[in-house]
């Protein structure tokens, strides 16, 4: 039985073109700034996002942490959406390492409203920490890959500028947003001072992210990266796959989005509950409540028929389409679900 892995787009395997590029990559010592392939990747990333410079980092979590540490002083406050990746899934680095205070603001499908952000910015008062940074996420993971459009990004940017604070974007799946909107990524991030961009999710590279921003910001981030042990030497071997990813893998994200929509429609037929209007990119979040089963039970039963997914909470599961899943695989997933359906509905009705 073929295992179909829909847990995350992080499970993608490098393409043959990436493997060839890695094998033949020209390399040097990146800490000295002498790795030509890393330099090429950073230049390409900065160009695509319309910023001055970029820095190759080991992961999106490292990129986000560097941004927090460069934009802020220890003890400062950072505004984030309540279910943001930085707050929930980065091991508390915002406080444990950066020494910052998170201020969580609920969003609508992961997107904070300008008035709520404005109301959360601290006044200048001896009792308060200084609000130094607004962190956004586009697309938003916990909100099911929701997309913030240009108007929403600019609206939040205007609030930040009016209060003299910086904006960092966790853009792990930024290109999913730009493809969904049919807009250049640079246009989406024009109001952001820095952006982290993951190469190893939908773009399919095996490892790495980029942190992108102004020249001075990246200069400081490079030094903090070294302090955190992130200075890599002949990193061109892995950067080469990132170059291929940025040059060839962006537009194909449309296929992932189409597969997610097809999957979502099929999940409704299988008894799950979800809102099709909320399937904007490559993430599908569905409720298991109509099945009478917990999310954990559904995950276990699907694993038993060779379909791997993740539980989001007690009664919601997450499916993520990606490079290594095609339309035939989605059809097979739905076929296995239909085969399970009668038995799990019978089991659920007795609980």
N, C-alpha and C positions, 0 to 999 in steps of 0.2 A: 504493500500500500504506500502510495506517495504521501509524504508528510507535506502539508500545505501550511506554511508559517505566516500567520497574519497578526502576530503579536506586535510588531513594530516595523517601520522602514529602516531600522538600524540593522536588521538581519540580512540586508542585501549583500551579495557577493560581487567583488570587482569584475568588471567585464574583461574579455580578452584584450581589448585595446588598452585598458588600464594596466593589466599585468605586463603587457609588452612595454608600455611606457615606463613602468617601474623598473623593469629589467635593464632598459637601456638609458635610464636617466643620468644626466650629467650632474655630478654632485660636488659639494665643497663643504666647508665648515660654516654652518648657518649662524653660529654665535658670533663669528667674525663678519657676518653678512656676505659670505663668499659662496653660498650655494646658489648657482644660477637657476636651478629649477624652482627652488623655494622663492627666489626673487621674482621669477616669472609668474608664479601662482599669486603672489601678493600683489603684483602690479595688475594682473587680470581682475582680481577680486575688487581692488580699489576702483578700477575703471568701471566695472559693471555696476557698482553701487554709487558712483559719482562722488567718491571721497578721495582725499589726498593720499592716504597710505593704508596698508593692511599688514597684519601680523599673523603668521601661521601658528596655530596653537593646537594642543593635543586633542581638545574636546570643546564642545559648546559650554560646558560647565566651567572650564578653565577660562574661556573667553569672557563669559559673563562675570566671573570673579575678578579678572583683571580690570574690566570696565568699572566695576564697583569700587575697586581700590584706587584707581586713577582719578575718577570723578569726585571722590569723597574723601573726607578726613574721618578718622576713627571717632565714633560717637555721633556722627551725622545720621539723619533719618532719610530713608529711601521709600518712595511710594511705589507700591506694586499692586497688581490685581490679586484678589484673594486666592485664586487658584493658579497663580502663575507658576511656571516651572522653577524659576529662581527661588521662590519661597518654599515650594513643596518638595522638590526633587533634587536639590543640590546640596544636601547633607548639612544644611544650616551654615554653609560657608559665609553667607552674608554677615552673620554675627560672629561665628567661631573664628574666622580668619580675617575678614575685613573689618570687624568691630563696629558694624553698622546696625541701626535700629530699623527693622522693617515696619512700614505703615501700610496695612492691607486695605484696599478699597474694592468693594464688590463691583463687578462689571456685568454688563449684559452680554451673555455669550462670550465672556472673556474680555470685553472691550469696556474700559472705564469711560464714564461720561465726564465731559469737561468740567461741569459744575461740581461734581463729586471730587475731582482732583483738586480744583481750586479751593474747595472747602477743607481739604486735608493738608494744605501747605501751612506750615507753622508760621506764626507771627514772630517777629524779633522780640524775644522775651528771655530773660535770664534763666527761667525755669525750663525752657524747651530745648530739645536738640534742634539743630539747623536742618531744614529740608534742603538737600543738595541735589537729588536725582529723582527723576521719574523713569521707571522701567516699564516698557511695553512688551507685548509678545504677539507676533504675527507670522504665521498663523498661530492660533492658540490651541495648545495640545488638549487640555482638560475640557475645553469647550467644543471638542470634536473637529479640530482643524478649521475653526471659524476664521474668516478673513476680515481684517480691518481695512477699509478702503482709504483712498487718498484724503477725502474730506474728513474722515474720522482721525486719521493720523495728523493732518494739519491742524485740526481743532485742538487736539491735545498739545501739539507743538506750540500753538499760540499761547495756551495757558502757561506752559513752561517758560517761554520767552518773557511773558509779562511779569513773571515772578523771579526771573534771573536764575532758573535752575536748568540743569542739563537733562537730556533725554538719551537713554540707552535702549536699544531694541534687541530683545532676544529674538533674532530672526532665524532660528534653527531651520524652520521650513519657509523662509521668506520667498523662495522661488515658487513654492506652491501657491502663495498668495498672488505673486505677480502674474503667474500663468492663469490663475482663476479669473483675474481681473483684466487679462490681456494688456498689461501695462509694464513698462520697464521697471525693474526693481529699484533703480535709482530714483524714480519718481515717487515711489512709495516711502522711501527713507530720507527724502530731502530735508525733512524737519528734525531728523535725528542726529545727535552729535556722535554717536557710535552705534555700531551694529555688530552682533555676532552672527555668523552664518555657518551652518553645519554642512560639511561635504559628505558625511557618511550616513545620511538618512536617504531621502528620496533621490539624491544625486548619485548614490551608489558607490562612492569612494570607500575604501576600507577603514580609513581613520582620518581624523583631523577636522578642524574648523578654522575659520578666519575671523579675526577681530578687525574691524574697519573703522576709520575715523580720520581726524585731522592729523597733520604731521607731528605736532607737539604731543598730542595725546598718544599716538602710537609709539613715539620715542620713549615716553614714560612707561607705557605698557610693556615694551620690550624689556626694560630693566626689571619690572615687577615679575614678568614671566621668568626671568633668570632666577630671581629670589625664590620663586615657588618651585624651582627645579624643572622648569619647562624649556630651558635652553637646549635645543637639539643640535646635533652636529651634521652629519651627512643626511639631512632630512629630505633631500630631494627625491630619494627613493619612494617615499610615501607622498610627497607633494606632487609628484608626476601624475598620480591617479587623480588628484584634485584638479589639475589642469585639464585633464580629459573630461572630468565631471562638469566643470564650468563651461567647457566648449561644446559638449555634445549631449549632455543629459538634461538640460533644463526643459526644452520644449516637450520632451517625451513624458513629462509629468502629467500632461493632459490625459494620457492613457490611464495612469493611476487614478485620476479623478473620475474618469468614465467607469472604470472597474468598480470604484467605491459606490457610485450611484447604482450600478447594476446589482451589486451585492445588497445594498440597502433595500432596493425594491424586492429582492428575493427574501430578505429577512422578514419583511412584513408578511409575506405569504407563509412563512414558517412559524408565525405566531409571536414574533418579537414586536415590541412597540418602539417606534422612532418617528421623528419628524423629517420627512424627505427634504424639506426646505433647508434643513440644517446640515445637509451633506454637501459641503462646498468644495472640499478638496479630497484628500486621500484617507480620511479618518471617519469611521462610522461608529457611533456610540448607540447602543440599543438596550432597552430595558428588558429584563427577563421576567418581570413580574407577571405578565399574562401567561407565562408558561407554568407558573406555580413553583418555580425553582429559583434558588439563589444564583448569583453570578458565579460563585465558586463551583457550584454543582454543574452549571452549564459548561464552564471551562473544562472541568474534569471529563464530562461526557463527550465533549468534542475532541479532547485529546485522545480519547479511546478510539475514535474513528479517524485519527490522523490529521486533525485540524487544530492548530495551536493559536489561541487568542489569550487576551489578558482580561481579568476582572478589574473594573474601574472602581467599584464600590460594592455594596451588598447586593444590589440588584441591577447593575449595569455592566455590560461588557464592551470591550473595544476591539474593533477589527481595523487593521491598517493595510492598505494596498501599497504595492511597491514594485520595483524593477523586476523582481524574480517571481512575480505572480501575474499570469495572463488571464484572458477572458475564459479560457478553458478551465483553468484552475478555479476560478470563481464559480463556474457552472458545477464543477465537481464538489465544491464546498456546499453549495445549495442542494445538490443531490444527496449528499450525506446527511445534511440537516433534515431534509424531507424524510429520509429513511429513519432517522431518530425520532422525528416529531411525534408519531403515534405513541411510542413507548414513553417519552418523557412527559407528554400531556397526561397520559394515564397515571403515571407516577405522581405528577404534580397535583392532580385533582384529588388524590387521596391524602395529601399532606395538610 
